[in-house]
Amino acid sequence: MLNRCIIGLRPSTRWTAFIIGIAVFLTSSALRAQSRVSVNGKMTSLTGQELVVETSSGPAMVKLNDKTVIRGELPIKFSDIAAGMYVGATAAKQPDGTFPCVALACFQ
């Protein structure tokens, strides 16, 4: 009797796993479509709400809207950076486990 119960559950378990897999795939596709990306480079033109930025991999067109946040960048001294500040570091992990910083953004 026990073997019949286990065998009887296997198709249901596989079906459930299949449905969960499809749901995860569809959800991750929807989230990827809404993900944010950073575009860095020199602005080459602004026409209406279309901004063209020359990046290291070529021009990128960015569409602005009423939810677009525009930020400025100002240089600060190393001595102005203090504990408790919110920062973002751009770095790549090295084979020795260190992270040499290429850029540091300080937010208010």
DOTITI-406041 format. One record per residue: residue number from 1; residue in one letter; x, y, z of N, C-alpha, C, O in turn. Coordinates in Angstrom, 3 decimals, always signed. Each point is the difference from the previous one (the first is absolute). Example, Ala and Ser with C-alpha at 12.3 -4.5 7.8 and 13.67 -1.06 7.14 Angstrom:
2
+-----+---+----------+----------+----------+----------+----------+----------+----------+----------+----------+----------+----------+----------+
!   k ! r !      n_x !      n_y !      n_z !     ca_x !     ca_y !     ca_z !      c_x !      c_y !      c_z !      o_x !      o_y !      o_z !
+-----+---+----------+----------+----------+----------+----------+----------+----------+----------+----------+----------+----------+----------+
!   1 ! A !  +13.190 !   -5.690 !   +7.800 !   -0.890 !   +1.190 !   +0.000 !   +0.900 !   +1.200 !   +0.000 !   +1.036 !   -0.019 !   +0.665 !
!   2 ! S !   -1.386 !   +1.069 !   -1.385 !   +0.820 !   +1.190 !   +0.060 !   -0.770 !   +1.090 !   +0.730 !   +0.509 !   +1.108 !   +0.169 !
+-----+---+----------+----------+----------+----------+----------+----------+----------+----------+----------+----------+----------+----------+
! end
This chain:
108
+-----+---+----------+----------+----------+----------+----------+----------+----------+----------+----------+----------+----------+----------+
!   k ! r !      n_x !      n_y !      n_z !     ca_x !     ca_y !     ca_z !      c_x !      c_y !      c_z !      o_x !      o_y !      o_z !
+-----+---+----------+----------+----------+----------+----------+----------+----------+----------+----------+----------+----------+----------+
!   1 ! M !   +0.830 !   -1.196 !   +0.000 !   -0.830 !   +1.196 !   +0.000 !   +0.868 !   +1.250 !   +0.000 !   -0.324 !   +0.965 !   -0.692 !
!   2 ! L !   +1.406 !   -0.954 !   +1.441 !   +0.880 !   +1.151 !   +0.072 !   +0.628 !   +0.299 !   -1.354 !   +0.095 !   +1.165 !   -0.387 !
!   3 ! N !   +0.335 !   -2.186 !   -0.337 !   +0.604 !   +0.196 !   -1.319 !   -0.989 !   +0.637 !   -0.968 !   +0.380 !   +0.843 !   -0.813 !
!   4 ! R !   -1.626 !   -1.237 !   +0.894 !   -1.005 !   +0.582 !   -0.898 !   -0.172 !   +1.494 !   +0.271 !   -0.184 !   +0.780 !   -0.935 !
!   5 ! C !   +0.240 !   -0.381 !   +2.183 !   -0.140 !   +1.416 !   +0.345 !   +1.173 !   +0.806 !   -0.545 !   -0.193 !   +1.085 !   -0.547 !
!   6 ! I !   +1.394 !   -1.605 !   +0.692 !   +1.173 !   +0.699 !   -0.499 !   -0.049 !   +0.112 !   -1.518 !   +0.251 !   +1.073 !   -0.550 !
!   7 ! I !   -0.567 !   -2.156 !   -0.124 !   -0.091 !   +0.013 !   -1.462 !   -1.119 !   +0.931 !   -0.439 !   +0.134 !   +0.704 !   -1.001 !
!   8 ! G !   -1.223 !   -0.695 !   +1.733 !   -1.117 !   +0.873 !   -0.336 !   +0.340 !   +1.474 !   +0.155 !   -0.604 !   +0.829 !   -0.680 !
!   9 ! L !   +1.550 !   -0.467 !   +1.548 !   +0.366 !   +1.397 !   +0.206 !   +1.021 !   +0.502 !   -1.009 !   +0.070 !   +1.204 !   -0.249 !
!  10 ! R !   +0.706 !   -2.074 !   -0.326 !   +1.069 !   +0.449 !   -0.894 !   -0.491 !   +0.822 !   -1.187 !   +0.563 !   +1.066 !   -0.248 !
!  11 ! P !   -1.570 !   -1.492 !   -0.494 !   -0.448 !   +0.855 !   -1.117 !   -0.497 !   +1.361 !   +0.480 !   +0.230 !   +1.015 !   -0.658 !
!  12 ! S !   -0.899 !   -0.994 !   +1.787 !   -0.497 !   +1.254 !   +0.538 !   +1.164 !   +0.909 !   +0.401 !   -0.040 !   +1.204 !   -0.251 !
!  13 ! T !   +1.074 !   -1.775 !   +0.870 !   +1.170 !   +0.773 !   +0.405 !   +0.726 !   +0.541 !   -1.217 !   +0.421 !   +1.157 !   -0.001 !
!  14 ! R !   -0.267 !   -1.957 !   -1.017 !   +0.657 !   +0.463 !   -1.234 !   -0.809 !   +1.114 !   -0.653 !   +0.551 !   +0.996 !   -0.467 !
!  15 ! W !   -1.859 !   -1.181 !   +0.443 !   -0.861 !   +1.015 !   -0.597 !   +0.106 !   +1.312 !   +0.778 !   +0.068 !   +1.074 !   -0.598 !
!  16 ! T !   -0.054 !   -1.159 !   +1.912 !   +0.128 !   +1.190 !   +0.840 !   +1.347 !   +0.675 !   -0.248 !   +0.068 !   +1.222 !   -0.131 !
!  17 ! A !   +1.000 !   -2.009 !   +0.067 !   +1.322 !   +0.560 !   -0.271 !   +0.034 !   +0.676 !   -1.366 !   +0.607 !   +1.061 !   -0.150 !
!  18 ! F !   -1.249 !   -1.659 !   -0.840 !   -0.056 !   +0.580 !   -1.337 !   -0.714 !   +1.346 !   +0.029 !   +0.482 !   +0.971 !   -0.583 !
!  19 ! I !   -1.621 !   -0.908 !   +1.252 !   -0.776 !   +1.240 !   +0.084 !   +0.791 !   +1.074 !   +0.740 !   +0.010 !   +1.159 !   -0.414 !
!  20 ! I !   +0.655 !   -1.536 !   +1.507 !   +0.815 !   +0.966 !   +0.744 !   +1.142 !   +0.504 !   -0.875 !   +0.312 !   +1.191 !   +0.010 !
!  21 ! G !   +0.312 !   -2.091 !   -0.765 !   +1.080 !   +0.400 !   -0.907 !   -0.474 !   +1.002 !   -1.033 !   +0.682 !   +0.991 !   -0.260 !
!  22 ! I !   -1.831 !   -1.230 !   -0.329 !   -0.566 !   +0.929 !   -0.996 !   -0.295 !   +1.345 !   +0.655 !   +0.286 !   +1.045 !   -0.584 !
!  23 ! A !   -0.853 !   -1.058 !   +1.788 !   -0.320 !   +1.257 !   +0.699 !   +1.260 !   +0.794 !   +0.301 !   +0.019 !   +1.219 !   -0.168 !
!  24 ! V !   +1.037 !   -1.900 !   +0.611 !   +1.262 !   +0.687 !   +0.289 !   +0.584 !   +0.581 !   -1.282 !   +0.481 !   +1.133 !   -0.001 !
!  25 ! F !   -0.518 !   -1.892 !   -1.084 !   +0.526 !   +0.488 !   -1.281 !   -0.753 !   +1.245 !   -0.454 !   +0.618 !   +0.991 !   -0.389 !
!  26 ! L !   -1.937 !   -1.034 !   +0.437 !   -0.792 !   +1.149 !   -0.444 !   +0.208 !   +1.209 !   +0.903 !   +0.073 !   +1.131 !   -0.482 !
!  27 ! T !   +0.021 !   -1.360 !   +1.782 !   +0.226 !   +1.090 !   +0.937 !   +1.362 !   +0.625 !   -0.210 !   +0.123 !   +1.225 !   +0.001 !
!  28 ! S !   +0.915 !   -2.053 !   -0.186 !   +1.341 !   +0.554 !   -0.193 !   +0.091 !   +0.756 !   -1.319 !   +0.718 !   +0.996 !   -0.084 !
!  29 ! S !   -1.425 !   -1.443 !   -0.944 !   -0.015 !   +0.733 !   -1.269 !   -0.648 !   +1.368 !   +0.172 !   +0.482 !   +0.990 !   -0.550 !
!  30 ! A !   -1.564 !   -0.931 !   +1.305 !   -0.672 !   +1.275 !   +0.243 !   +0.888 !   +0.928 !   +0.809 !   +0.044 !   +1.200 !   -0.271 !
!  31 ! L !   +0.664 !   -1.732 !   +1.258 !   +0.880 !   +0.836 !   +0.812 !   +1.180 !   +0.502 !   -0.804 !   +0.428 !   +1.139 !   +0.183 !
!  32 ! R !   +0.117 !   -1.975 !   -1.086 !   +1.105 !   +0.445 !   -0.843 !   -0.426 !   +1.149 !   -0.896 !   +0.791 !   +0.907 !   -0.259 !
!  33 ! A !   -2.019 !   -0.931 !   -0.214 !   -0.493 !   +1.066 !   -0.865 !   -0.101 !   +1.318 !   +0.752 !   +0.070 !   +1.066 !   -0.613 !
!  34 ! Q !   -0.233 !   -1.121 !   +1.940 !   -0.139 !   +1.202 !   +0.804 !   +1.292 !   +0.399 !   +0.701 !   +0.011 !   +0.974 !   +0.753 !
!  35 ! S !   +1.073 !   -1.700 !   -0.981 !   +1.231 !   +0.280 !   +0.723 !   +0.607 !   +1.324 !   -0.449 !   -0.232 !   +0.460 !   -1.118 !
!  36 ! R !   +1.007 !   +0.138 !   +2.002 !   +0.645 !   +1.271 !   -0.274 !   +1.424 !   -0.247 !   -0.450 !   +0.647 !   -0.955 !   +0.429 !
!  37 ! V !   -0.175 !   +1.814 !   -1.285 !   +1.392 !   -0.056 !   -0.426 !   +0.591 !   +1.397 !   +0.127 !   -0.717 !   +0.999 !   -0.057 !
!  38 ! S !   +2.010 !   -0.945 !   +0.225 !   +0.700 !   +1.282 !   +0.052 !   +0.675 !   +0.229 !   -1.337 !   +0.619 !   -0.905 !   -0.560 !
!  39 ! V !   -0.741 !   +2.113 !   +0.056 !   +0.667 !   +0.391 !   -1.232 !   +0.962 !   +1.118 !   +0.358 !   -0.416 !   +1.045 !   +0.501 !
!  40 ! N !   +1.695 !   -1.258 !   -0.754 !   +1.020 !   +0.997 !   +0.321 !   +0.708 !   +0.422 !   -1.270 !   +0.341 !   -0.839 !   -0.834 !
!  41 ! G !   -0.120 !   +2.118 !   +0.685 !   +0.701 !   +0.513 !   -1.171 !   -0.263 !   +1.474 !   -0.193 !   -0.491 !   +0.688 !   +0.895 !
!  42 ! K !   +0.829 !   -0.215 !   -2.090 !   -0.165 !   +1.409 !   -0.326 !   -1.308 !   +0.194 !   -0.758 !   -0.273 !   -0.696 !   -0.978 !
!  43 ! M !   -0.540 !   +1.659 !   +1.444 !   -1.249 !   +0.300 !   -0.684 !   +0.314 !   +0.656 !   -1.332 !   +0.722 !   +0.996 !   -0.056 !
!  44 ! T !   -1.272 !   -1.563 !   -1.026 !   +0.252 !   +0.573 !   -1.324 !   -1.182 !   +0.782 !   -0.535 !   +0.182 !   +0.909 !   -0.810 !
!  45 ! S !   -1.408 !   -1.245 !   +1.250 !   -1.154 !   +0.788 !   -0.432 !   -1.182 !   -0.219 !   +0.927 !   -0.117 !   -1.022 !   +0.676 !
!  46 ! L !   -0.762 !   +2.033 !   -0.671 !   -1.245 !   -0.060 !   +0.748 !   -1.077 !   +0.610 !   -0.870 !   +0.021 !   +1.199 !   -0.277 !
!  47 ! T !   -0.975 !   -2.034 !   -0.160 !   -1.092 !   +0.457 !   -0.845 !   -1.306 !   -0.421 !   +0.669 !   -0.313 !   -1.186 !   +0.105 !
!  48 ! G !   -0.440 !   +2.191 !   +0.344 !   -1.235 !   -0.323 !   +0.706 !   +0.310 !   -0.797 !   +1.244 !   +0.664 !   +0.498 !   +0.910 !
!  49 ! Q !   -1.141 !   -1.742 !   -0.858 !   +0.266 !   -0.870 !   +1.142 !   +0.925 !   -1.148 !   -0.375 !   +0.027 !   -1.021 !   +0.687 !
!  50 ! E !   +0.733 !   +1.176 !   -1.770 !   +0.952 !   -1.024 !   -0.414 !   +1.416 !   +0.521 !   +0.167 !   +0.383 !   +1.011 !   -0.588 !
!  51 ! L !   +0.379 !   -1.717 !   +1.395 !   +1.375 !   +0.358 !   +0.317 !   +0.919 !   -1.026 !   -0.639 !   -0.238 !   -1.200 !   +0.137 !
!  52 ! V !   +1.275 !   +1.636 !   -0.827 !   +0.982 !   -0.914 !   -0.580 !   +1.305 !   +0.167 !   +0.767 !   +0.526 !   +1.105 !   +0.134 !
!  53 ! V !   -0.014 !   -2.237 !   +0.369 !   +1.235 !   -0.018 !   +0.776 !   +1.020 !   -0.845 !   -0.745 !   -0.284 !   -1.133 !   -0.391 !
!  54 ! E !   +1.475 !   +1.690 !   +0.197 !   +1.085 !   -0.748 !   -0.650 !   +0.714 !   -0.792 !   +1.088 !   +0.688 !   +0.573 !   +0.845 !
!  55 ! T !   -0.857 !   -1.899 !   -0.871 !   +0.616 !   -0.882 !   +0.992 !   +1.242 !   -0.640 !   -0.596 !   +0.297 !   +0.188 !   -1.180 !
!  56 ! S !   +0.423 !   -0.936 !   +1.986 !   +1.199 !   -0.681 !   -0.491 !   -0.340 !   -1.075 !   -1.029 !   +0.863 !   -0.405 !   -0.779 !
!  57 ! S !   -2.125 !   -0.064 !   +0.768 !   -0.402 !   -1.008 !   -0.985 !   -0.861 !   +0.576 !   -1.125 !   -0.605 !   -0.754 !   -0.762 !
!  58 ! G !   +0.546 !   +2.085 !   +0.650 !   -0.769 !   +0.643 !   -1.060 !   -1.118 !   +0.847 !   +0.554 !   -0.181 !   +0.071 !   +1.215 !
!  59 ! P !   -0.587 !   +0.586 !   -2.105 !   -1.069 !   +0.881 !   +0.460 !   -1.160 !   -0.784 !   +0.606 !   -0.330 !   -1.097 !   -0.452 !
!  60 ! A !   -0.285 !   +1.682 !   +1.487 !   -1.168 !   -0.591 !   +0.646 !   -1.090 !   +1.060 !   +0.085 !   +0.246 !   +1.114 !   +0.462 !
!  61 ! M !   -1.465 !   -1.465 !   -0.915 !   -1.114 !   +0.926 !   +0.074 !   -0.779 !   -0.277 !   +1.281 !   -0.362 !   -1.141 !   +0.286 !
!  62 ! V !   +0.112 !   +2.187 !   +0.471 !   -0.713 !   -0.100 !   +1.265 !   -1.252 !   +0.850 !   -0.105 !   +0.070 !   +1.177 !   -0.356 !
!  63 ! K !   -1.216 !   -1.769 !   +0.666 !   -1.260 !   +0.746 !   -0.028 !   -0.311 !   +0.485 !   +1.408 !   -0.070 !   -0.799 !   +0.934 !
!  64 ! L !   -0.115 !   +2.094 !   -0.780 !   -0.310 !   +0.605 !   +1.286 !   -1.513 !   +0.096 !   +0.156 !   -0.728 !   +0.100 !   -0.987 !
!  65 ! N !   +0.259 !   -0.133 !   +2.239 !   -1.426 !   +0.187 !   +0.265 !   -0.161 !   +0.776 !   +1.304 !   +0.983 !   +0.474 !   +0.568 !
!  66 ! D !   -2.212 !   -0.346 !   -0.097 !   -0.235 !   +0.791 !   +1.203 !   +0.525 !   -0.656 !   +1.275 !   +0.040 !   +0.648 !   +1.046 !
!  67 ! K !   +0.360 !   -1.912 !   -1.108 !   +0.557 !   -0.682 !   +1.168 !   +1.530 !   -0.049 !   -0.037 !   +0.621 !   -0.551 !   +0.909 !
!  68 ! T !   -0.015 !   +1.116 !   -1.942 !   +1.449 !   -0.003 !   -0.120 !   +0.627 !   +0.868 !   +1.087 !   -0.400 !   +1.148 !   +0.195 !
!  69 ! V !   +1.380 !   -1.700 !   +0.508 !   +0.728 !   +0.736 !   +1.029 !   +1.322 !   +0.457 !   -0.618 !   +0.770 !   -0.810 !   -0.515 !
!  70 ! I !   -0.523 !   +2.104 !   +0.574 !   +1.231 !   +0.562 !   -0.559 !   +0.891 !   +0.408 !   +1.163 !   -0.410 !   +0.751 !   +0.885 !
!  71 ! R !   +1.635 !   -1.259 !   -0.904 !   +0.939 !   +0.289 !   +1.082 !   +1.238 !   +0.651 !   -0.567 !   +0.387 !   -0.255 !   -1.141 !
!  72 ! G !   +0.223 !   +1.087 !   +1.934 !   +1.263 !   +0.625 !   -0.376 !   +1.147 !   -0.708 !   +0.697 !   -0.200 !   -0.750 !   +0.956 !
!  73 ! E !   +1.380 !   +0.996 !   -1.439 !   +1.185 !   -0.607 !   +0.600 !   +1.011 !   +1.090 !   +0.284 !   +0.378 !   +0.763 !   -0.889 !
!  74 ! L !   +0.052 !   -0.696 !   +2.131 !   +0.979 !   +0.991 !   +0.405 !   +1.187 !   -0.701 !   +0.650 !   -0.180 !   -0.943 !   +0.770 !
!  75 ! P !   +1.383 !   +1.397 !   -1.073 !   +1.161 !   -0.614 !   +0.650 !   +0.059 !   +0.389 !   +1.472 !   -0.340 !   +1.124 !   +0.368 !
!  76 ! I !   +0.778 !   -2.066 !   +0.476 !   +0.213 !   +0.310 !   +1.412 !   +1.396 !   -0.481 !   +0.388 !   +0.612 !   -0.812 !   -0.694 !
!  77 ! K !   -0.137 !   +1.318 !   +1.789 !   +1.318 !   -0.404 !   +0.489 !   -0.120 !   -1.304 !   +0.780 !   -1.035 !   -0.278 !   +0.605 !
!  78 ! F !   +2.087 !   -0.508 !   -0.624 !   +0.019 !   -1.240 !   +0.757 !   -0.255 !   +0.270 !   +1.479 !   -0.643 !   -0.799 !   +0.681 !
!  79 ! S !   +1.140 !   +1.905 !   -0.197 !   -0.169 !   +0.338 !   +1.421 !   -1.456 !   +0.323 !   +0.344 !   -0.361 !   -0.016 !   +1.177 !
!  80 ! D !   -0.494 !   +0.314 !   -2.181 !   -1.408 !   +0.295 !   +0.241 !   -0.847 !   -1.262 !   +0.186 !   -1.143 !   +0.090 !   +0.447 !
!  81 ! I !   +1.686 !   -1.256 !   -0.782 !   -0.730 !   -1.253 !   +0.140 !   +0.064 !   -0.421 !   +1.468 !   +1.079 !   -0.090 !   +0.584 !
!  82 ! A !   -2.256 !   -0.167 !   +0.004 !   -0.060 !   -0.319 !   +1.426 !   -0.822 !   -1.264 !   +0.241 !   -0.825 !   -0.394 !   -0.824 !
!  83 ! A !   +1.069 !   -0.221 !   +1.958 !   -0.771 !   -1.181 !   +0.398 !   -1.476 !   +0.357 !   +0.054 !   -0.364 !   +1.081 !   +0.462 !
!  84 ! G !   -0.480 !   -1.980 !   -0.930 !   -1.441 !   +0.226 !   +0.009 !   -0.540 !   +0.534 !   -1.314 !   -1.214 !   +0.020 !   -0.201 !
!  85 ! M !   +2.103 !   +0.421 !   -0.715 !   -0.453 !   +0.481 !   -1.305 !   -0.429 !   -1.193 !   -0.843 !   +0.559 !   -1.090 !   +0.127 !
!  86 ! Y !   -1.544 !   +1.296 !   -0.980 !   -0.455 !   -1.032 !   -0.924 !   +0.850 !   +0.117 !   -1.263 !   +0.011 !   +1.041 !   -0.657 !
!  87 ! V !   +0.701 !   -2.117 !   +0.325 !   +0.903 !   +0.025 !   -1.152 !   -0.257 !   -1.195 !   -0.900 !   -0.565 !   -1.007 !   +0.425 !
!  88 ! G !   +0.988 !   +1.133 !   -1.674 !   -0.038 !   -1.095 !   -0.960 !   +1.379 !   -0.126 !   -0.615 !   +0.542 !   +0.971 !   -0.529 !
!  89 ! A !   +0.023 !   -2.158 !   +0.596 !   +1.349 !   -0.225 !   -0.525 !   -0.065 !   -0.856 !   -1.250 !   -0.765 !   -0.962 !   -0.062 !
!  90 ! T !   +1.569 !   +1.314 !   -0.939 !   +0.141 !   -0.805 !   -1.201 !   +1.343 !   -0.697 !   +0.097 !   +1.050 !   +0.641 !   +0.040 !
!  91 ! A !   -1.101 !   -1.965 !   -0.002 !   +1.224 !   -0.778 !   +0.180 !   -0.194 !   -1.387 !   -0.594 !   -1.128 !   -0.444 !   -0.216 !
!  92 ! A !   +2.230 !   -0.228 !   -0.044 !   -0.027 !   -1.381 !   -0.489 !   +0.875 !   -0.844 !   +0.912 !   +1.118 !   +0.388 !   +0.340 !
!  93 ! K !   -1.636 !   -1.543 !   +0.051 !   +0.739 !   -0.873 !   +0.916 !   +1.239 !   -0.546 !   -0.703 !   -0.062 !   -0.473 !   -1.135 !
!  94 ! Q !   +1.177 !   +0.550 !   +1.836 !   +1.281 !   -0.482 !   -0.518 !   +0.248 !   -1.430 !   +0.492 !   -0.631 !   -0.446 !   +0.958 !
!  95 ! P !   +1.552 !   -0.270 !   -1.614 !   +0.293 !   -1.377 !   +0.424 !   +0.420 !   -0.119 !   +1.471 !   -0.233 !   -1.031 !   +0.632 !
!  96 ! D !   +0.846 !   +2.079 !   -0.095 !   +0.434 !   -0.054 !   +1.404 !   -1.123 !   +0.347 !   +0.979 !   +0.226 !   +0.041 !   +1.210 !
!  97 ! G !   -1.461 !   +0.214 !   -1.735 !   -1.150 !   +0.272 !   +0.852 !   -0.242 !   +1.464 !   +0.300 !   -0.982 !   +0.337 !   +0.660 !
!  98 ! T !   +1.862 !   +0.549 !   -1.134 !   -0.191 !   +1.432 !   +0.236 !   -0.916 !   +0.605 !   -1.060 !   -0.240 !   -0.601 !   -1.047 !
!  99 ! F !   -0.265 !   +1.796 !   +1.335 !   -0.873 !   +0.737 !   -0.912 !   +0.577 !   +1.396 !   -0.231 !   -0.397 !   +0.931 !   +0.701 !
! 100 ! P !   +1.316 !   -0.745 !   -1.652 !   +0.502 !   +1.350 !   -0.254 !   -1.120 !   +0.883 !   -0.567 !   -0.670 !   -0.373 !   -0.963 !
! 101 ! C !   +0.484 !   +1.522 !   +1.561 !   -1.081 !   +0.910 !   -0.379 !   +0.400 !   +0.839 !   -1.208 !   +1.060 !   +0.627 !   -0.010 !
! 102 ! V !   -1.917 !   -0.621 !   -1.007 !   +0.205 !   +0.804 !   -1.191 !   -0.712 !   +1.352 !   +0.127 !   +0.510 !   +1.034 !   -0.432 !
! 103 ! A !   -1.713 !   -1.072 !   +1.042 !   -0.787 !   +1.222 !   +0.188 !   -0.787 !   -0.119 !   +1.286 !   -0.427 !   -1.091 !   +0.378 !
! 104 ! L !   +0.235 !   +2.213 !   +0.292 !   -0.773 !   +0.043 !   +1.230 !   -1.008 !   +1.129 !   -0.115 !   +0.369 !   +1.153 !   -0.219 !
! 105 ! A !   -1.645 !   -1.489 !   +0.366 !   -1.058 !   +0.997 !   -0.028 !   -0.495 !   +0.221 !   +1.421 !   -0.294 !   -0.957 !   +0.715 !
! 106 ! C !   +0.202 !   +2.211 !   -0.308 !   -0.496 !   +0.353 !   +1.331 !   -1.376 !   +0.636 !   -0.164 !   -0.157 !   +0.966 !   -0.747 !
! 107 ! F !   -0.837 !   -1.508 !   +1.446 !   -1.372 !   +0.477 !   -0.107 !   -0.386 !   +0.769 !   +1.253 !   +0.521 !   -0.255 !   +1.086 !
! 108 ! Q !   -1.436 !   +1.194 !   -1.250 !   -0.487 !   +0.779 !   +1.140 !   -1.251 !   -0.590 !   +0.548 !   -0.557 !   +0.522 !   +0.966 !
+-----+---+----------+----------+----------+----------+----------+----------+----------+----------+----------+----------+----------+----------+
! end
